[in-house]
């Protein structure tokens, strides 16, 4: 499938700025069925963002031109897992739609998410996330951007997971 836009055209937008129709279009994107277990669905991420305390969550959508291609949620304080310190931001469910994967958009989106998180919460000191040990594309994105294990792999929700961190 040909797409009109290159990865350099990827842009980020806060979910808070999207219309209902734009949120619905984002929620309709899909990952592969086996990836739903790892990063959840687009619909679940949009619903989680809508239900959360706006002070503690930043939802981001990634666009190629007019088309949504990805999403990520960033959380702080009570919304973050208990093992995330208060000075940190946790990142959850980075997803690129299945027909857009494998062309560098995940890496680009992660970079845009770091910049947006720093701008939104300038006092935060670290970015922290958990990723399943077998999720090679996600590990490639996070470790390639400089994230490092904060300790040993943990027995997580569905198997072993890395907890990765980076200074902001
Ligand atoms: C993780 C995800 C966002 C990456 O998006 P993407 O646009 O495909 O990523 P990129 O094209 O930027 O590729 C990132 C790296 O993964 C590598 N990669 C892609 N598929 C891979 C695979 N099946 N096995 C190993 N590495 C793979 C790519 O080669 C690339 O590394 P490189 O630049 O060194 O070649 C995407 O796979 C996704 O949405 N997964 C489902 C949700 C998920 O698991 N999210 C993570 C939750 S923590």
Backbone and ligand atoms as CSV (ligand in chain L), in Angstrom:
chain,resi,resn,atom,element,x,y,z
A,1,UNK,N,N,0.851,-1.204,0.000
A,1,UNK,CA,C,0.000,0.000,0.000
A,1,UNK,C,C,0.886,1.253,0.000
A,2,UNK,N,N,0.627,2.139,-0.918
A,2,UNK,CA,C,1.413,3.373,-1.004
A,2,UNK,C,C,0.822,4.449,-0.102
A,3,UNK,N,N,1.696,5.199,0.537
A,3,UNK,CA,C,1.210,6.331,1.337
A,3,UNK,C,C,1.867,7.598,0.836
A,4,UNK,N,N,1.104,8.650,0.933
A,4,UNK,CA,C,1.510,9.912,0.347
A,4,UNK,C,C,2.613,10.593,1.168
A,5,UNK,N,N,2.683,10.298,2.471
A,5,UNK,CA,C,3.544,11.069,3.345
A,5,UNK,C,C,4.720,10.246,3.845
A,6,UNK,N,N,5.876,10.878,3.944
A,6,UNK,CA,C,7.066,10.239,4.500
A,6,UNK,C,C,7.056,10.404,6.007
A,7,UNK,N,N,7.969,9.665,6.699
A,7,UNK,CA,C,7.955,9.721,8.159
A,7,UNK,C,C,8.307,11.114,8.679
A,8,UNK,N,N,9.063,11.874,7.863
A,8,UNK,CA,C,9.422,13.215,8.315
A,8,UNK,C,C,8.190,14.098,8.443
A,9,UNK,N,N,7.085,13.664,7.850
A,9,UNK,CA,C,5.854,14.441,7.961
A,9,UNK,C,C,5.050,14.073,9.195
A,10,UNK,N,N,5.524,13.098,9.964
A,10,UNK,CA,C,4.761,12.692,11.138
A,10,UNK,C,C,4.657,13.867,12.103
A,11,UNK,N,N,3.440,14.119,12.563
A,11,UNK,CA,C,3.271,15.197,13.545
A,11,UNK,C,C,2.432,14.683,14.695
A,12,UNK,N,N,2.547,15.394,15.803
A,12,UNK,CA,C,1.889,14.948,17.025
A,12,UNK,C,C,0.833,15.958,17.429
A,13,UNK,N,N,-0.261,15.474,17.984
A,13,UNK,CA,C,-1.322,16.353,18.448
A,13,UNK,C,C,-1.895,15.788,19.744
A,14,UNK,N,N,-2.169,16.691,20.692
A,14,UNK,CA,C,-2.784,16.251,21.944
A,14,UNK,C,C,-4.210,15.767,21.681
A,15,UNK,N,N,-4.599,14.677,22.338
A,15,UNK,CA,C,-5.976,14.200,22.171
A,15,UNK,C,C,-6.977,15.264,22.609
A,16,UNK,N,N,-6.566,16.122,23.543
A,16,UNK,CA,C,-7.463,17.168,24.042
A,16,UNK,C,C,-7.856,18.161,22.951
A,17,UNK,N,N,-7.061,18.218,21.876
A,17,UNK,CA,C,-7.344,19.160,20.780
A,17,UNK,C,C,-8.181,18.533,19.676
A,18,UNK,N,N,-8.484,17.237,19.788
A,18,UNK,CA,C,-9.176,16.551,18.695
A,18,UNK,C,C,-10.688,16.663,18.838
A,19,UNK,N,N,-11.360,16.677,17.700
A,19,UNK,CA,C,-12.827,16.653,17.694
A,19,UNK,C,C,-13.297,15.236,17.991
A,20,UNK,N,N,-14.595,15.101,18.258
A,20,UNK,CA,C,-15.173,13.778,18.468
A,20,UNK,C,C,-14.955,12.873,17.264
A,21,UNK,N,N,-15.088,13.447,16.065
A,21,UNK,CA,C,-14.898,12.643,14.842
A,21,UNK,C,C,-13.442,12.201,14.720
A,22,UNK,N,N,-12.512,13.081,15.079
A,22,UNK,CA,C,-11.086,12.711,15.008
A,22,UNK,C,C,-10.752,11.627,16.040
A,23,UNK,N,N,-11.342,11.742,17.237
A,23,UNK,CA,C,-11.117,10.705,18.258
A,23,UNK,C,C,-11.678,9.363,17.781
A,24,UNK,N,N,-12.844,9.417,17.123
A,24,UNK,CA,C,-13.454,8.174,16.625
A,24,UNK,C,C,-12.581,7.553,15.534
A,25,UNK,N,N,-12.009,8.383,14.674
A,25,UNK,CA,C,-11.138,7.859,13.607
A,25,UNK,C,C,-9.891,7.220,14.213
A,26,UNK,N,N,-9.348,7.865,15.240
A,26,UNK,CA,C,-8.171,7.312,15.926
A,26,UNK,C,C,-8.511,5.971,16.585
A,27,UNK,N,N,-9.662,5.926,17.241
A,27,UNK,CA,C,-10.079,4.711,17.959
A,27,UNK,C,C,-10.348,3.555,17.014
A,28,UNK,N,N,-10.591,3.859,15.736
A,28,UNK,CA,C,-10.910,2.784,14.785
A,28,UNK,C,C,-9.657,2.136,14.200
A,29,UNK,N,N,-8.469,2.704,14.466
A,29,UNK,CA,C,-7.236,2.076,13.967
A,29,UNK,C,C,-7.025,0.730,14.651
A,30,UNK,N,N,-6.269,-0.137,13.975
A,30,UNK,CA,C,-6.057,-1.501,14.472
A,30,UNK,C,C,-4.571,-1.823,14.540
A,31,UNK,N,N,-4.210,-2.644,15.526
A,31,UNK,CA,C,-2.922,-3.345,15.491
A,31,UNK,C,C,-3.236,-4.805,15.152
A,32,UNK,N,N,-2.204,-5.603,14.866
A,32,UNK,CA,C,-2.428,-7.027,14.608
A,32,UNK,C,C,-3.017,-7.665,15.865
A,33,UNK,N,N,-3.799,-8.727,15.686
A,33,UNK,CA,C,-4.479,-9.366,16.811
A,33,UNK,C,C,-3.506,-9.768,17.921
A,34,UNK,N,N,-2.349,-10.328,17.538
A,34,UNK,CA,C,-1.397,-10.762,18.574
A,34,UNK,C,C,-0.724,-9.572,19.260
A,35,UNK,N,N,-0.769,-8.406,18.629
A,35,UNK,CA,C,-0.188,-7.209,19.266
A,35,UNK,C,C,-1.148,-6.586,20.285
A,36,UNK,N,N,-2.437,-6.922,20.186
A,36,UNK,CA,C,-3.404,-6.334,21.130
A,36,UNK,C,C,-3.069,-6.737,22.558
A,37,UNK,N,N,-2.546,-7.942,22.708
A,37,UNK,CA,C,-2.161,-8.451,24.029
A,37,UNK,C,C,-1.013,-7.623,24.617
A,38,UNK,N,N,-0.160,-7.089,23.734
A,38,UNK,CA,C,1.050,-6.387,24.186
A,38,UNK,C,C,0.786,-4.920,24.490
A,39,UNK,N,N,0.085,-4.241,23.603
A,39,UNK,CA,C,-0.068,-2.797,23.756
A,39,UNK,C,C,-1.504,-2.330,23.825
A,40,UNK,N,N,-2.461,-3.271,23.888
A,40,UNK,CA,C,-3.873,-2.910,23.928
A,40,UNK,C,C,-4.359,-2.425,22.568
A,41,UNK,N,N,-5.611,-2.001,22.514
A,41,UNK,CA,C,-6.194,-1.518,21.258
A,41,UNK,C,C,-6.232,0.010,21.249
A,42,UNK,N,N,-6.375,0.564,20.058
A,42,UNK,CA,C,-6.537,2.021,19.938
A,42,UNK,C,C,-7.799,2.464,20.688
A,43,UNK,N,N,-8.861,1.689,20.536
A,43,UNK,CA,C,-10.119,2.063,21.183
A,43,UNK,C,C,-9.960,2.102,22.700
A,44,UNK,N,N,-9.263,1.108,23.257
A,44,UNK,CA,C,-9.068,1.075,24.711
A,44,UNK,C,C,-8.238,2.270,25.179
A,45,UNK,N,N,-7.226,2.657,24.395
A,45,UNK,CA,C,-6.400,3.809,24.796
A,45,UNK,C,C,-7.213,5.097,24.779
A,46,UNK,N,N,-8.038,5.280,23.738
A,46,UNK,CA,C,-8.876,6.486,23.673
A,46,UNK,C,C,-9.856,6.500,24.856
A,47,UNK,N,N,-10.463,5.357,25.129
A,47,UNK,CA,C,-11.417,5.287,26.250
A,47,UNK,C,C,-10.730,5.558,27.585
A,48,UNK,N,N,-9.530,5.015,27.751
A,48,UNK,CA,C,-8.795,5.228,28.999
A,48,UNK,C,C,-8.471,6.710,29.179
A,49,UNK,N,N,-8.047,7.346,28.090
A,49,UNK,CA,C,-7.740,8.779,28.157
A,49,UNK,C,C,-8.993,9.580,28.533
A,50,UNK,N,N,-10.125,9.236,27.922
A,50,UNK,CA,C,-11.357,9.991,28.188
A,50,UNK,C,C,-11.814,9.853,29.637
A,51,UNK,N,N,-11.545,8.699,30.246
A,51,UNK,CA,C,-12.027,8.435,31.600
A,51,UNK,C,C,-11.083,8.974,32.678
A,52,UNK,N,N,-9.865,9.372,32.285
A,52,UNK,CA,C,-8.839,9.695,33.288
A,52,UNK,C,C,-8.895,11.157,33.726
A,53,UNK,N,N,-8.323,11.420,34.878
A,53,UNK,CA,C,-8.142,12.773,35.392
A,53,UNK,C,C,-7.180,13.516,34.461
A,54,UNK,N,N,-7.652,14.595,33.848
A,54,UNK,CA,C,-6.873,15.290,32.808
A,54,UNK,C,C,-5.528,15.815,33.324
A,55,UNK,N,N,-5.412,16.055,34.645
A,55,UNK,CA,C,-4.149,16.567,35.186
A,55,UNK,C,C,-3.044,15.519,35.181
A,56,UNK,N,N,-3.436,14.261,35.098
A,56,UNK,CA,C,-2.458,13.184,35.279
A,56,UNK,C,C,-2.237,12.362,34.025
A,57,UNK,N,N,-2.816,12.786,32.924
A,57,UNK,CA,C,-2.657,12.015,31.683
A,57,UNK,C,C,-2.462,12.961,30.505
A,58,UNK,N,N,-1.595,12.560,29.594
A,58,UNK,CA,C,-1.407,13.280,28.335
A,58,UNK,C,C,-1.582,12.243,27.227
A,59,UNK,N,N,-2.605,12.412,26.428
A,59,UNK,CA,C,-2.821,11.514,25.290
A,59,UNK,C,C,-2.325,12.192,24.031
A,60,UNK,N,N,-1.587,11.459,23.225
A,60,UNK,CA,C,-1.034,12.014,21.993
A,60,UNK,C,C,-1.446,11.157,20.801
A,61,UNK,N,N,-1.807,11.831,19.723
A,61,UNK,CA,C,-2.094,11.154,18.458
A,61,UNK,C,C,-1.020,11.554,17.467
A,62,UNK,N,N,-0.671,10.620,16.598
A,62,UNK,CA,C,0.322,10.878,15.552
A,62,UNK,C,C,-0.373,10.856,14.206
A,63,UNK,N,N,-0.037,11.847,13.385
A,63,UNK,CA,C,-0.699,12.025,12.090
A,63,UNK,C,C,0.301,12.056,10.946
A,64,UNK,N,N,-0.098,11.426,9.851
A,64,UNK,CA,C,0.550,11.639,8.558
A,64,UNK,C,C,-0.449,12.449,7.752
A,65,UNK,N,N,-0.159,13.721,7.516
A,65,UNK,CA,C,-1.149,14.568,6.864
A,65,UNK,C,C,-2.430,14.530,7.670
A,66,UNK,N,N,-3.569,14.292,7.022
A,66,UNK,CA,C,-4.843,14.291,7.748
A,66,UNK,C,C,-5.153,12.961,8.436
A,67,UNK,N,N,-4.298,11.957,8.245
A,67,UNK,CA,C,-4.637,10.601,8.695
A,67,UNK,C,C,-3.992,10.238,10.021
A,68,UNK,N,N,-4.792,9.799,11.012
A,68,UNK,CA,C,-4.192,9.318,12.253
A,68,UNK,C,C,-3.494,7.990,11.992
A,69,UNK,N,N,-2.286,7.829,12.581
A,69,UNK,CA,C,-1.543,6.570,12.400
A,69,UNK,C,C,-1.089,5.967,13.723
A,70,UNK,N,N,-1.141,6.734,14.822
A,70,UNK,CA,C,-0.617,6.194,16.073
A,70,UNK,C,C,-1.134,6.925,17.287
A,71,UNK,N,N,-0.848,6.329,18.441
A,71,UNK,CA,C,-1.308,6.895,19.721
A,71,UNK,C,C,-0.326,6.517,20.809
A,72,UNK,N,N,-0.279,7.302,21.876
A,72,UNK,CA,C,0.429,6.919,23.105
A,72,UNK,C,C,-0.203,7.673,24.270
A,73,UNK,N,N,-0.154,7.081,25.453
A,73,UNK,CA,C,-0.601,7.746,26.677
A,73,UNK,C,C,0.597,7.930,27.594
A,74,UNK,N,N,0.681,9.115,28.212
A,74,UNK,CA,C,1.710,9.397,29.215
A,74,UNK,C,C,0.994,9.725,30.513
A,75,UNK,N,N,1.504,9.178,31.606
A,75,UNK,CA,C,0.794,9.328,32.884
A,75,UNK,C,C,1.740,9.794,33.975
A,76,UNK,N,N,1.106,10.358,35.014
A,76,UNK,CA,C,1.890,10.764,36.195
A,76,UNK,C,C,1.121,10.445,37.460
A,77,UNK,N,N,1.862,10.444,38.570
A,77,UNK,CA,C,1.305,10.365,39.925
A,77,UNK,C,C,0.395,9.152,40.097
A,78,UNK,N,N,-0.821,9.351,40.596
A,78,UNK,CA,C,-1.680,8.212,40.942
A,78,UNK,C,C,-2.036,7.356,39.731
A,79,UNK,N,N,-1.994,7.933,38.537
A,79,UNK,CA,C,-2.343,7.137,37.345
A,79,UNK,C,C,-1.212,6.215,36.906
A,80,UNK,N,N,0.028,6.549,37.298
A,80,UNK,CA,C,1.159,5.694,36.936
A,80,UNK,C,C,1.170,4.456,37.826
A,81,UNK,N,N,1.813,3.368,37.376
A,81,UNK,CA,C,1.947,2.193,38.254
A,81,UNK,C,C,2.660,2.568,39.561
A,82,UNK,N,N,2.433,1.787,40.597
A,82,UNK,CA,C,2.943,2.129,41.936
A,82,UNK,C,C,4.465,2.194,41.971
A,83,UNK,N,N,5.150,1.497,41.061
A,83,UNK,CA,C,6.615,1.481,41.075
A,83,UNK,C,C,7.230,2.679,40.345
A,84,UNK,N,N,6.395,3.590,39.844
A,84,UNK,CA,C,6.898,4.787,39.159
A,84,UNK,C,C,7.004,5.936,40.158
A,85,UNK,N,N,8.218,6.505,40.350
A,85,UNK,CA,C,8.348,7.602,41.314
A,85,UNK,C,C,7.628,8.873,40.855
A,86,UNK,N,N,7.319,9.741,41.814
A,86,UNK,CA,C,6.551,10.957,41.504
A,86,UNK,C,C,7.258,11.895,40.538
A,87,UNK,N,N,8.601,11.845,40.510
A,87,UNK,CA,C,9.298,12.767,39.599
A,87,UNK,C,C,9.357,12.240,38.163
A,88,UNK,N,N,8.749,11.056,37.949
A,88,UNK,CA,C,8.827,10.437,36.621
A,88,UNK,C,C,7.483,10.515,35.882
A,89,UNK,N,N,7.566,10.337,34.562
A,89,UNK,CA,C,6.397,10.168,33.687
A,89,UNK,C,C,6.427,8.719,33.209
A,90,UNK,N,N,5.280,8.048,33.193
A,90,UNK,CA,C,5.250,6.699,32.618
A,90,UNK,C,C,4.572,6.733,31.250
A,91,UNK,N,N,5.077,5.905,30.358
A,91,UNK,CA,C,4.576,5.868,28.977
A,91,UNK,C,C,3.875,4.529,28.750
A,92,UNK,N,N,2.705,4.584,28.095
A,92,UNK,CA,C,1.853,3.389,27.974
A,92,UNK,C,C,1.273,3.261,26.567
A,93,UNK,N,N,1.314,2.012,26.062
A,93,UNK,CA,C,0.552,1.652,24.867
A,93,UNK,C,C,0.896,2.421,23.611
A,94,UNK,N,N,2.187,2.696,23.395
A,94,UNK,CA,C,2.558,3.287,22.097
A,94,UNK,C,C,2.128,2.318,20.998
A,95,UNK,N,N,1.377,2.828,20.055
A,95,UNK,CA,C,0.882,1.970,18.967
A,95,UNK,C,C,0.936,2.709,17.633
A,96,UNK,N,N,1.336,1.981,16.614
A,96,UNK,CA,C,1.234,2.455,15.232
A,96,UNK,C,C,0.271,1.504,14.521
A,97,UNK,N,N,-0.662,2.040,13.773
A,97,UNK,CA,C,-1.629,1.211,13.040
A,97,UNK,C,C,-0.922,0.181,12.177
A,98,UNK,N,N,-1.532,-1.008,12.053
A,98,UNK,CA,C,-0.784,-2.136,11.460
A,98,UNK,C,C,-0.324,-1.867,10.038
A,99,UNK,N,N,-1.103,-1.124,9.258
A,99,UNK,CA,C,-0.655,-0.909,7.878
A,99,UNK,C,C,0.426,0.164,7.766
A,100,UNK,N,N,0.733,0.823,8.883
A,100,UNK,CA,C,1.762,1.864,8.869
A,100,UNK,C,C,3.049,1.425,9.577
A,101,UNK,N,N,3.047,0.210,10.131
A,101,UNK,CA,C,4.213,-0.249,10.896
A,101,UNK,C,C,5.388,-0.591,9.972
A,102,UNK,N,N,6.590,-0.615,10.585
A,102,UNK,CA,C,7.777,-1.097,9.882
A,102,UNK,C,C,8.389,-0.105,8.923
A,103,UNK,N,N,8.046,1.162,9.056
A,103,UNK,CA,C,8.643,2.177,8.177
A,103,UNK,C,C,9.234,3.337,8.985
A,104,UNK,N,N,9.559,3.062,10.254
A,104,UNK,CA,C,10.251,4.070,11.053
A,104,UNK,C,C,9.344,5.011,11.822
A,105,UNK,N,N,8.022,4.823,11.703
A,105,UNK,CA,C,7.111,5.750,12.383
A,105,UNK,C,C,7.114,5.556,13.895
A,106,UNK,N,N,7.307,4.320,14.372
A,106,UNK,CA,C,7.359,4.079,15.817
A,106,UNK,C,C,8.511,4.843,16.458
A,107,UNK,N,N,9.666,4.765,15.821
A,107,UNK,CA,C,10.833,5.509,16.347
A,107,UNK,C,C,10.555,7.014,16.359
A,108,UNK,N,N,10.024,7.498,15.259
A,108,UNK,CA,C,9.754,8.935,15.137
A,108,UNK,C,C,8.691,9.364,16.173
A,109,UNK,N,N,7.656,8.555,16.322
A,109,UNK,CA,C,6.585,8.886,17.269
A,109,UNK,C,C,7.122,8.920,18.699
A,110,UNK,N,N,7.991,7.979,19.028
A,110,UNK,CA,C,8.539,7.961,20.385
A,110,UNK,C,C,9.335,9.246,20.653
A,111,UNK,N,N,10.117,9.685,19.680
A,111,UNK,CA,C,10.862,10.944,19.837
A,111,UNK,C,C,9.926,12.129,20.037
A,112,UNK,N,N,8.859,12.170,19.255
A,112,UNK,CA,C,7.879,13.257,19.400
A,112,UNK,C,C,7.196,13.193,20.766
A,113,UNK,N,N,6.944,11.967,21.254
A,113,UNK,CA,C,6.292,11.808,22.561
A,113,UNK,C,C,7.193,12.311,23.693
A,114,UNK,N,N,8.489,12.039,23.592
A,114,UNK,CA,C,9.423,12.525,24.628
A,114,UNK,C,C,9.394,14.053,24.664
A,115,UNK,N,N,9.463,14.667,23.489
A,115,UNK,CA,C,9.460,16.140,23.432
A,115,UNK,C,C,8.152,16.698,23.999
A,116,UNK,N,N,7.024,16.077,23.646
A,116,UNK,CA,C,5.726,16.561,24.127
A,116,UNK,C,C,5.592,16.378,25.635
A,117,UNK,N,N,6.112,15.261,26.155
A,117,UNK,CA,C,6.027,14.997,27.596
A,117,UNK,C,C,6.841,16.028,28.374
A,118,UNK,N,N,8.038,16.343,27.853
A,118,UNK,CA,C,8.891,17.338,28.534
A,118,UNK,C,C,8.232,18.713,28.526
A,119,UNK,N,N,7.611,19.064,27.404
A,119,UNK,CA,C,6.959,20.371,27.313
A,119,UNK,C,C,5.743,20.440,28.238
A,120,UNK,N,N,5.031,19.324,28.378
A,120,UNK,CA,C,3.802,19.301,29.177
A,120,UNK,C,C,4.098,19.271,30.673
A,121,UNK,N,N,5.138,18.524,31.057
A,121,UNK,CA,C,5.523,18.387,32.476
A,121,UNK,C,C,7.010,18.726,32.616
A,122,UNK,N,N,7.365,20.011,32.524
A,122,UNK,CA,C,8.789,20.375,32.497
A,122,UNK,C,C,9.563,19.983,33.760
A,123,UNK,N,N,8.872,19.768,34.873
A,123,UNK,CA,C,9.597,19.421,36.111
A,123,UNK,C,C,9.912,17.925,36.202
A,124,UNK,N,N,9.366,17.115,35.307
A,124,UNK,CA,C,9.603,15.661,35.390
A,124,UNK,C,C,11.069,15.344,35.092
A,125,UNK,N,N,11.599,14.356,35.803
A,125,UNK,CA,C,13.037,14.061,35.701
A,125,UNK,C,C,13.333,12.814,34.859
A,126,UNK,N,N,12.354,11.919,34.748
A,126,UNK,CA,C,12.607,10.632,34.087
A,126,UNK,C,C,11.392,10.203,33.270
A,127,UNK,N,N,11.668,9.381,32.273
A,127,UNK,CA,C,10.603,8.669,31.558
A,127,UNK,C,C,10.791,7.182,31.851
A,128,UNK,N,N,9.695,6.522,32.209
A,128,UNK,CA,C,9.748,5.116,32.635
A,128,UNK,C,C,8.648,4.342,31.912
A,129,UNK,N,N,8.926,3.096,31.551
A,129,UNK,CA,C,7.874,2.258,30.963
A,129,UNK,C,C,8.188,0.789,31.194
A,130,UNK,N,N,7.169,-0.018,31.021
A,130,UNK,CA,C,7.319,-1.477,31.057
A,130,UNK,C,C,7.020,-2.014,29.667
A,131,UNK,N,N,7.813,-2.999,29.244
A,131,UNK,CA,C,7.593,-3.601,27.920
A,131,UNK,C,C,7.862,-5.097,28.018
A,132,UNK,N,N,6.992,-5.873,27.377
A,132,UNK,CA,C,7.143,-7.319,27.426
A,132,UNK,C,C,8.451,-7.733,26.771
A,133,UNK,N,N,9.107,-8.726,27.399
A,133,UNK,CA,C,10.463,-9.108,26.974
A,133,UNK,C,C,10.502,-9.603,25.536
A,134,UNK,N,N,9.384,-10.131,25.017
A,134,UNK,CA,C,9.376,-10.640,23.646
A,134,UNK,C,C,8.945,-9.615,22.612
A,135,UNK,N,N,8.676,-8.395,23.028
A,135,UNK,CA,C,8.167,-7.376,22.101
A,135,UNK,C,C,9.346,-6.677,21.414
A,136,UNK,N,N,9.907,-7.362,20.416
A,136,UNK,CA,C,11.150,-6.884,19.805
A,136,UNK,C,C,11.025,-5.529,19.118
A,137,UNK,N,N,9.953,-5.251,18.361
A,137,UNK,CA,C,9.871,-3.916,17.761
A,137,UNK,C,C,9.834,-2.799,18.812
A,138,UNK,N,N,9.074,-3.017,19.888
A,138,UNK,CA,C,8.989,-1.982,20.922
A,138,UNK,C,C,10.332,-1.819,21.627
A,139,UNK,N,N,10.991,-2.939,21.942
A,139,UNK,CA,C,12.313,-2.839,22.591
A,139,UNK,C,C,13.303,-2.125,21.681
A,140,UNK,N,N,13.208,-2.389,20.365
A,140,UNK,CA,C,14.108,-1.718,19.420
A,140,UNK,C,C,13.893,-0.208,19.452
A,141,UNK,N,N,12.630,0.199,19.527
A,141,UNK,CA,C,12.324,1.637,19.577
A,141,UNK,C,C,12.879,2.251,20.860
A,142,UNK,N,N,12.563,1.639,21.998
A,142,UNK,CA,C,12.904,2.253,23.291
A,142,UNK,C,C,14.411,2.213,23.569
A,143,UNK,N,N,15.021,1.045,23.331
A,143,UNK,CA,C,16.460,0.946,23.606
A,143,UNK,C,C,17.247,1.752,22.581
A,144,UNK,N,N,16.730,1.813,21.358
A,144,UNK,CA,C,17.398,2.616,20.330
A,144,UNK,C,C,17.402,4.096,20.668
A,145,UNK,N,N,16.406,4.532,21.449
A,145,UNK,CA,C,16.332,5.943,21.852
A,145,UNK,C,C,17.116,6.194,23.142
A,146,UNK,N,N,17.751,5.154,23.678
A,146,UNK,CA,C,18.608,5.353,24.850
A,146,UNK,C,C,18.017,4.907,26.168
A,147,UNK,N,N,16.843,4.262,26.142
A,147,UNK,CA,C,16.280,3.781,27.414
A,147,UNK,C,C,17.062,2.553,27.880
A,148,UNK,N,N,17.222,2.436,29.186
A,148,UNK,CA,C,18.005,1.358,29.786
A,148,UNK,C,C,17.198,0.663,30.865
A,149,UNK,N,N,17.501,-0.636,31.094
A,149,UNK,CA,C,16.827,-1.376,32.161
A,149,UNK,C,C,17.105,-0.720,33.504
A,150,UNK,N,N,16.033,-0.576,34.301
A,150,UNK,CA,C,16.213,-0.017,35.655
A,150,UNK,C,C,16.553,-1.119,36.646
A,151,UNK,N,N,16.489,-2.379,36.219
A,151,UNK,CA,C,16.795,-3.505,37.104
A,151,UNK,C,C,16.633,-4.782,36.314
A,152,UNK,N,N,16.451,-5.899,36.986
A,152,UNK,CA,C,16.267,-7.166,36.278
A,152,UNK,C,C,14.907,-7.202,35.580
A,153,UNK,N,N,14.705,-8.162,34.661
A,153,UNK,CA,C,13.364,-8.320,34.092
A,153,UNK,C,C,12.428,-8.820,35.186
A,154,UNK,N,N,11.180,-8.395,35.121
A,154,UNK,CA,C,10.177,-8.721,36.137
A,154,UNK,C,C,9.178,-9.700,35.560
A,155,UNK,N,N,8.542,-10.479,36.442
A,155,UNK,CA,C,7.407,-11.294,36.009
A,155,UNK,C,C,6.220,-10.347,35.950
A,156,UNK,N,N,5.729,-10.048,34.747
A,156,UNK,CA,C,4.697,-9.025,34.587
A,156,UNK,C,C,3.339,-9.629,34.351
A,157,UNK,N,N,2.473,-8.833,33.743
A,157,UNK,CA,C,1.070,-9.167,33.526
A,157,UNK,C,C,0.913,-10.446,32.698
A,158,UNK,N,N,1.666,-10.536,31.577
A,158,UNK,CA,C,1.496,-11.709,30.711
A,158,UNK,C,C,2.804,-12.454,30.483
A,159,UNK,N,N,3.848,-12.107,31.218
A,159,UNK,CA,C,5.132,-12.771,31.038
A,159,UNK,C,C,6.213,-11.867,31.585
A,160,UNK,N,N,7.446,-12.138,31.190
A,160,UNK,CA,C,8.527,-11.292,31.688
A,160,UNK,C,C,8.506,-9.940,31.004
A,161,UNK,N,N,8.850,-8.902,31.746
A,161,UNK,CA,C,8.871,-7.560,31.165
A,161,UNK,C,C,10.096,-6.791,31.646
A,162,UNK,N,N,10.552,-5.934,30.738
A,162,UNK,CA,C,11.616,-4.992,31.090
A,162,UNK,C,C,10.975,-3.729,31.649
A,163,UNK,N,N,11.596,-3.177,32.661
A,163,UNK,CA,C,11.242,-1.821,33.074
A,163,UNK,C,C,12.393,-0.934,32.626
A,164,UNK,N,N,12.072,-0.022,31.737
A,164,UNK,CA,C,13.097,0.823,31.119
A,164,UNK,C,C,12.950,2.257,31.611
A,165,UNK,N,N,14.087,2.955,31.666
A,165,UNK,CA,C,14.048,4.357,32.112
A,165,UNK,C,C,15.042,5.190,31.316
A,166,UNK,N,N,14.773,6.467,31.242
A,166,UNK,CA,C,15.725,7.430,30.694
A,166,UNK,C,C,15.550,8.757,31.416
A,167,UNK,N,N,16.642,9.510,31.506
A,167,UNK,CA,C,16.569,10.851,32.101
A,167,UNK,C,C,15.964,11.800,31.071
A,168,UNK,N,N,15.189,12.759,31.557
A,168,UNK,CA,C,14.590,13.749,30.644
A,168,UNK,C,C,15.383,15.050,30.686
L,1,LIG,C1,C,6.105,-1.035,18.739
L,1,LIG,C2,C,5.557,-0.310,17.518
L,1,LIG,C3,C,4.910,1.002,17.960
L,1,LIG,C4,C,6.726,0.005,16.578
L,1,LIG,O1,O,6.194,0.750,15.495
L,1,LIG,P1,P,6.833,0.715,14.036
L,1,LIG,O2,O,6.359,1.910,13.302
L,1,LIG,O3,O,6.602,-0.600,13.393
L,1,LIG,O4,O,8.379,0.861,14.407
L,1,LIG,P2,P,9.581,1.245,13.439
L,1,LIG,O5,O,9.191,1.033,12.000
L,1,LIG,O6,O,10.057,2.591,13.865
L,1,LIG,O7,O,10.628,0.101,13.790
L,1,LIG,C5,C,11.273,0.075,15.035
L,1,LIG,C6,C,12.298,-1.016,15.054
L,1,LIG,O8,O,11.655,-2.284,15.264
L,1,LIG,C7,C,12.228,-3.222,14.396
L,1,LIG,N1,N,11.259,-4.262,14.142
L,1,LIG,C8,C,10.094,-4.133,13.484
L,1,LIG,N2,N,9.451,-5.318,13.480
L,1,LIG,C9,C,10.265,-6.193,14.124
L,1,LIG,C10,C,10.170,-7.560,14.455
L,1,LIG,N3,N,9.083,-8.276,14.115
L,1,LIG,N4,N,11.179,-8.143,15.145
L,1,LIG,C11,C,12.250,-7.424,15.495
L,1,LIG,N5,N,12.400,-6.103,15.234
L,1,LIG,C12,C,11.416,-5.504,14.545
L,1,LIG,C13,C,12.536,-2.421,13.184
L,1,LIG,O9,O,13.504,-3.107,12.398
L,1,LIG,C14,C,13.071,-1.148,13.755
L,1,LIG,O10,O,14.411,-1.278,14.098
L,1,LIG,P3,P,15.566,-0.740,13.116
L,1,LIG,O11,O,15.276,0.707,12.893
L,1,LIG,O12,O,16.807,-0.990,13.891
L,1,LIG,O13,O,15.449,-1.544,11.876
L,1,LIG,C15,C,4.542,-1.195,16.732
L,1,LIG,O14,O,5.162,-2.435,16.467
L,1,LIG,C16,C,3.250,-1.425,17.450
L,1,LIG,O15,O,2.309,-0.620,17.381
L,1,LIG,N6,N,3.131,-2.567,18.169
L,1,LIG,C17,C,1.913,-2.955,18.849
L,1,LIG,C18,C,1.724,-2.217,20.156
L,1,LIG,C19,C,2.869,-2.446,21.110
L,1,LIG,O16,O,3.327,-3.546,21.334
L,1,LIG,N7,N,3.312,-1.331,21.706
L,1,LIG,C20,C,4.358,-1.331,22.703
L,1,LIG,C21,C,3.724,-1.389,24.053
L,1,LIG,S1,S,4.961,-1.211,25.306
